Amino acid sequence: MTSDANTGSTPAPAPSSASSSSLSASRSLSASSASHSAVPTRALGGSGPRSAALGLGCMGMSGAYGSGDERGESVATIHAALDAGITLLDTGDFYGMGHNELLINEALRTAGPAARERAVISVKFGALRDPDNGWGGPDGRPAAVKNFAAYSLQRLGTDYIDIYRPARLDPDVPIEETVGAVAELVQAGYVRHIGLSEVGAETIRRAAATAPICDLQMEYALISRGIEADILPTLRELGIGVTAYGVLSRGLIGGHFTGDQRLAADDFRSVSPRFQGENLQHNLTLVESLRKVAEQKGVTVAQIAIAWVLSRGEDIVPLIGARSRERLTEALGALDVTLDDGDLAAIERAVPADAAAGDRYPSAQMAMLDSER
């Protein structure tokens, strides 16, 4: 299948002059990415596609961490990721209310021949928004699922989505009905694989009994290890992979965030418990402990944190949320980091499990997570 077929889609507008200038600039980073051209791959479960060992999470390019006109750099970063061998591009139809999908459309259209065929696009759906970016809850009704897919296909400028997944469990709709609707989209050729996001072990089993599930998207980082108790063993029993988001905990353990950093009101982190007051100071102390371990290895804090997630298993693909080519290049360096038993023990001493202060989401959002029940 090729882009813009069978959807009745019209091509997206041409890139702005700002993004056009950055498109050519993105090519200048190809040389720096070349050393990672042989990026190792991992299978997304027994039924899913193979992906580069790292994926690119694109949410931050659409205002999740504050508004800003950085479209050109975002497109250039996606280009650099593709040039480096990254194939998995993760988005959600509600990221910027469609902005993120249009951004990926532009990046793939301007990335050169066969970019769409090389890319593995993962789309989350079902999170309702209002014009003020307010949260309206999840919608997993079968009719809504197909409606969301129709709009995503149009915005992405493609005739198929590689992995389609509900962003959150809709408590009013059995997971069998939601997954069944995605399975019908698979049968029709509009979706290739079914994924899940932030659901618990029981829901995973019910979904997998309905249709083949390739992966679960779940937050997994040194300071977010809730997946390890029940969810990860269930996934491995069923042959389902993991795409791990938040591997740097939204920049908190990336080594660049400082205690005096001011967050904009529209930055998600301004209401995130881990970025507040004493919680933040405690968590940054953990980062400094991790920095000492990283320096002994001759790598950055971000690289050792990503390498730790990579070390958790060949069935896990970390998503790096790089919004710039500079941060992307740093993250790619994690692929060159090998952690031995001594390194892992040192990391564990620096950042023990459950050492973080504060929940990973505000209380109202935590209450909506099936994975936390």
Secondary structure, DSSP 4 states (H G I P E B T S, - for coil): --TT-SS---PPPPPPHHHHHHHHHHHTTHHHHGGGTT--EEESTTTS-EEESSEEE-GGGGTTB-----HHHHHHHHHHHHHHT--EEEEETTGGGGHHHHHHHHHHHTS-TTHHHH-EEEEEE-EEE-TT--EEEE---HHHHHHHHHHHHHHHT-S-EEEEEESS--TTS-HHHHHHHHHHHHHHTSEEEEEEES--HHHHHHHHHHS---EEEEE-BTTB-GGGTTHHHHHHHHT-EEEEE-TTTTTTTSS---TT----TTBGGGS-GGGSHHHHHHHHHHHHHHHHHHHHHTS-HHHHHHHHHHTT-TTEEEEE---SHHHHHHHHGGGG----HHHHHHHHHHS-TT---S-SS-HHHHTT-GGG-
